Amino acid sequence: MKFIFFDLDGTLIDSSEGIYNSFVHTFETLNLPVPDTKTIQSFMGPPLEVTFKEQIGQDKVDIAIQYYRDYYKKIGQFQAKLFPGIRDLLKNLKENKNLKLYITTSKNEPITLQMCKDLGITTYFDGIYGSIPEAFHKADVLHRALLENQADEKQSIIIGDTKFDLIGGKEVGISTLAITWGFGRKKDLLAENPDYIADRPTDILTLLNTI
């Protein structure tokens, strides 16, 4: 593998607190019942456009996303932190000159860029891609990254914590590696038949040295 595409939320960073609070704020601002904790946790993975359409209807999607992102930009993004072992993982991978590292996330791209800068991980990546209005599904983000970097699908892999990462990877024809320390449940990840699975960041190093 040469082109390594990382998901962000739940894979590299624990952003659950900020995401949870942003959803609560959005539903409260819209004067709608706030879903229970388990339901909100299920929102962590798919694009906001999909979640809000399913929860409150297409007519309120744009305003809901605005409320969410305004709150997240002011407060939520600063409640994120790197998972243990991630900085060492990125440092070790970056030392391998044969590898190209990217972030491909359904999170809004400007916020993604700012968060990576604040967390001090921008320099580890050859490109950082997030959600833009015309391309917000994981497959859309991956396709844009693959195309712009002329990445060979056979040498590319997506590393993520939810089924949406795995589905997106399969849709664009690249290998998939599921990690189990994030937001997704292991049984849901296994149901998507990932090519590989890692329980710890160090497992990623081992796997990438053997595939």
Secondary structure, DSSP 4 states (H G I P E B T S, - for coil): --EEEE--BTTTEE-HHHHHHHHHHHHHHTT-PPPPHHHHHHTSSS-HHHHHHHHH-GGGHHHHHHHHHHHHHHTGGGG-EEPTTHHHHHHHHHT-TT-EEEEEEEEEHHHHHHHHHHTT-GGG-SEEEEEBTTB-SHHHHHHHHHHHTT--GGGEEEEESSHHHHHHHHHHT-EEEEESSSSS-HHHHHHT--SEEESSHHHHHHHHTT-
